[in-house]
Amino acid sequence: MSEPPQDATRPMPVVDTEKHPGTERHTPPTVQQPALPPDARGSGRFWSARRVPSAIVALLTLGGAGLLAYDVIAVRLGYPAMYWRRELARQLAQRPLDDIPVLAGAAFVTALGLWLILLAITPGLRNLLPMLRPRHDVRAALTRDAAAQVLRDRAVEVSGVREARVKMRRRRADVRVISHFRDPAEVRSDLDTALAGAVTDLGMARRPKLSVRLRGPGKKG
């Protein structure tokens, strides 16, 4: 018989830690999800980039400035001014300030300016609901649809709830529930407890107020 090769794989001896107290069995550390600290703060509103309004304003400003610069340079070189600039100067010289077209134009420009200021000072992204941040470098948010889905799933898990609809707002959650085969008072009590726990589990920076309406299935026929 041929002998096995010297480099053949051999089973490793098993060391009993109870008989050999000097040896320890290595156990991989268990990764635990850190809980939110009690002083966790909100993420704050998320600001929209406002790309579309910014692009429109930038293109209009660039086009108007380029056209005006071209006309001014042309006049300096001895060419006549463009028709639109001569007509605009004539209209502004002849029309009084209380004329309807002048007032309408001023109102349009004012409204446009106020709209741009409103976009600049408001965060936007109203569909995102800020969450508590466990660390200063972590920010998170829930969409309204996701938060509404969580509340709806918790509501339909309550015994006696046949159908639930949730409409999520920034500061309030409107829950409409249809119950059956249970006492409405018991359903309402269990529903309030389940929804309150769901709102806490969402970890939102500003907990929405719950507005729950419960009604029976209605009469048949």
C-alpha positions as CSV (number, residue, x, y, z in Angstrom):
1,M,0.0,0.0,0.0
2,S,1.2,3.5,-0.8
3,E,1.5,5.9,2.1
4,P,-0.4,9.2,2.0
5,P,1.6,12.2,1.0
6,Q,3.2,14.2,3.8
7,D,1.3,17.4,2.9
8,A,-2.1,15.8,3.1
9,T,-4.8,17.7,4.9
10,R,-5.2,16.4,8.5
11,P,-8.1,17.3,10.9
12,M,-7.3,19.9,13.5
13,P,-7.5,18.8,17.1
14,V,-10.5,20.1,19.1
15,V,-9.6,21.8,22.3
16,D,-12.1,21.6,25.1
17,T,-12.1,25.0,26.9
18,E,-13.6,23.5,30.0
19,K,-10.6,21.1,30.4
20,H,-8.1,23.7,29.4
21,P,-9.1,27.0,31.0
22,G,-6.2,28.8,29.5
23,T,-7.6,28.6,26.1
24,E,-10.5,30.7,24.9
25,R,-12.9,30.2,22.0
26,H,-13.0,33.2,19.7
27,T,-16.5,34.4,19.1
28,P,-17.2,37.1,16.5
29,P,-18.5,40.2,18.1
30,T,-22.2,40.8,17.6
31,V,-23.0,44.0,15.8
32,Q,-25.8,45.8,17.4
33,Q,-27.7,48.7,16.0
34,P,-27.1,51.8,18.2
35,A,-30.3,53.1,19.8
36,L,-31.2,56.7,19.5
37,P,-29.9,58.8,22.3
38,P,-32.4,60.6,24.4
39,D,-31.0,64.0,23.3
40,A,-31.2,63.2,19.6
41,R,-32.1,66.2,17.5
42,G,-34.0,66.6,14.3
43,S,-32.4,66.6,10.9
44,G,-34.0,69.9,9.9
45,R,-35.8,70.5,6.7
46,F,-34.1,69.4,3.5
47,W,-33.5,72.3,1.0
48,S,-34.4,71.9,-2.6
49,A,-31.8,72.7,-5.2
50,R,-34.4,74.7,-7.2
51,R,-32.6,73.7,-10.4
52,V,-35.5,74.4,-12.8
53,P,-36.2,78.0,-11.5
54,S,-32.5,78.8,-11.3
55,A,-31.9,77.5,-14.8
56,I,-34.8,79.6,-16.2
57,V,-33.8,82.8,-14.4
58,A,-30.1,82.3,-15.5
59,L,-31.1,81.7,-19.1
60,L,-33.4,84.7,-19.2
61,T,-30.8,86.9,-17.5
62,L,-28.0,85.7,-19.8
63,G,-30.1,86.2,-22.9
64,G,-31.4,89.7,-22.0
65,A,-27.9,90.9,-20.9
66,G,-26.3,89.5,-24.1
67,L,-28.9,91.1,-26.3
68,L,-28.6,94.5,-24.5
69,A,-24.8,94.3,-24.6
70,Y,-24.9,93.6,-28.4
71,D,-27.2,96.5,-29.0
72,V,-25.1,98.9,-27.0
73,I,-21.9,97.9,-28.7
74,A,-23.6,98.2,-32.1
75,V,-24.8,101.8,-31.3
76,R,-21.2,102.7,-30.1
77,L,-19.9,101.5,-33.5
78,G,-22.3,103.8,-35.3
79,Y,-25.2,101.4,-36.1
80,P,-28.8,102.3,-35.3
81,A,-30.3,100.8,-32.1
82,M,-32.6,97.8,-32.4
83,Y,-36.3,98.4,-33.0
84,W,-37.4,96.9,-29.7
85,R,-35.2,99.3,-27.7
86,R,-36.3,102.4,-29.6
87,E,-39.9,101.4,-29.3
88,L,-39.6,100.6,-25.5
89,A,-37.9,104.0,-25.0
90,R,-40.7,105.8,-26.9
91,Q,-43.4,104.0,-25.0
92,L,-41.9,104.7,-21.6
93,A,-41.5,108.4,-22.6
94,Q,-45.1,108.8,-23.8
95,R,-47.1,106.7,-21.4
96,P,-47.9,108.0,-17.9
97,L,-47.1,105.9,-14.9
98,D,-50.7,105.3,-14.0
99,D,-51.4,103.7,-17.4
100,I,-52.9,100.2,-17.3
101,P,-50.2,98.5,-19.3
102,V,-47.5,100.1,-17.2
103,L,-49.2,99.0,-14.0
104,A,-49.8,95.5,-15.3
105,G,-46.1,95.2,-16.2
106,A,-45.0,96.5,-12.9
107,A,-47.4,94.1,-11.1
108,F,-46.0,91.2,-13.1
109,V,-42.4,92.0,-12.4
110,T,-43.2,92.5,-8.7
111,A,-45.0,89.1,-8.5
112,L,-42.0,87.5,-10.2
113,G,-39.6,89.0,-7.8
114,L,-41.7,88.0,-4.8
115,W,-41.9,84.4,-6.2
116,L,-38.1,84.3,-6.5
117,I,-37.6,85.6,-3.0
118,L,-40.1,83.0,-1.7
119,L,-38.1,80.2,-3.5
120,A,-34.9,81.5,-2.0
121,I,-36.0,81.7,1.7
122,T,-38.1,78.5,1.8
123,P,-36.6,75.0,1.9
124,G,-39.1,73.2,-0.4
125,L,-39.2,69.4,-0.6
126,R,-42.4,69.2,1.4
127,N,-42.7,65.5,0.6
128,L,-39.7,64.7,2.9
129,L,-40.3,64.4,6.6
130,P,-37.1,64.9,8.7
131,M,-36.1,62.2,11.1
132,L,-34.1,62.2,14.3
133,R,-30.4,62.1,13.8
134,P,-28.4,59.8,16.1
135,R,-25.1,61.5,15.1
136,H,-24.3,65.0,14.0
137,D,-23.1,63.8,10.6
138,V,-26.1,61.7,9.8
139,R,-29.3,63.1,8.2
140,A,-32.4,61.1,7.2
141,A,-35.9,61.7,6.1
142,L,-39.1,59.7,5.3
143,T,-41.3,60.4,2.3
144,R,-45.0,61.0,3.1
145,D,-46.0,57.9,1.2
146,A,-43.6,55.7,3.2
147,A,-44.8,57.1,6.6
148,A,-48.4,56.7,5.5
149,Q,-47.8,53.1,4.5
150,V,-46.3,52.3,7.9
151,L,-49.2,53.7,9.7
152,R,-51.6,51.9,7.4
153,D,-49.9,48.6,8.0
154,R,-50.0,49.1,11.7
155,A,-53.7,50.0,11.5
156,V,-54.8,46.9,9.5
157,E,-52.9,44.7,12.0
158,V,-55.4,45.6,14.7
159,S,-58.1,43.0,15.2
160,G,-61.4,44.3,13.9
161,V,-60.0,46.7,11.3
162,R,-61.2,45.8,7.8
163,E,-59.9,48.8,5.8
164,A,-57.6,51.8,6.6
165,R,-56.6,54.8,4.7
166,V,-53.9,57.3,5.8
167,K,-53.2,60.7,4.4
168,M,-49.9,62.1,5.7
169,R,-49.3,65.8,6.2
170,R,-46.3,67.6,7.6
171,R,-47.8,68.0,11.1
172,R,-50.8,65.7,11.0
173,A,-51.8,62.2,9.9
174,D,-55.4,61.6,9.0
175,V,-56.4,58.0,9.5
176,R,-59.7,56.7,8.2
177,V,-60.6,53.2,9.4
178,I,-63.6,50.9,8.7
179,S,-64.2,48.3,11.4
180,H,-66.2,45.1,11.7
181,F,-67.1,42.2,14.1
182,R,-65.7,43.9,17.2
183,D,-66.9,46.5,19.6
184,P,-65.9,49.9,18.2
185,A,-64.7,51.1,21.6
186,E,-62.2,48.2,21.8
187,V,-61.1,48.7,18.2
188,R,-60.5,52.4,18.9
189,S,-58.5,51.7,22.0
190,D,-56.2,49.1,20.3
191,L,-56.0,51.4,17.2
192,D,-54.8,54.4,19.3
193,T,-52.2,52.3,21.0
194,A,-50.9,50.8,17.7
195,L,-50.7,54.1,15.9
196,A,-49.0,55.8,18.8
197,G,-46.4,53.1,18.8
198,A,-46.0,53.4,15.0
199,V,-45.5,57.1,15.2
200,T,-42.8,56.6,17.8
201,D,-41.1,53.9,15.8
202,L,-40.9,56.2,12.8
203,G,-38.4,58.3,14.6
204,M,-39.5,61.6,13.1
205,A,-38.2,64.9,14.3
206,R,-41.7,66.3,14.7
207,R,-44.3,63.7,15.6
208,P,-47.4,64.3,13.6
209,K,-50.7,64.6,15.4
210,L,-53.1,61.7,14.8
211,S,-56.6,62.3,13.6
212,V,-58.4,59.0,13.6
213,R,-61.9,58.4,12.4
214,L,-63.5,55.1,12.9
215,R,-66.8,53.9,11.4
216,G,-68.6,50.6,10.9
217,P,-69.1,48.8,7.7
218,G,-72.5,50.3,7.2
219,K,-75.8,48.7,6.4
220,K,-76.1,46.3,3.5
221,G,-78.7,46.7,0.8
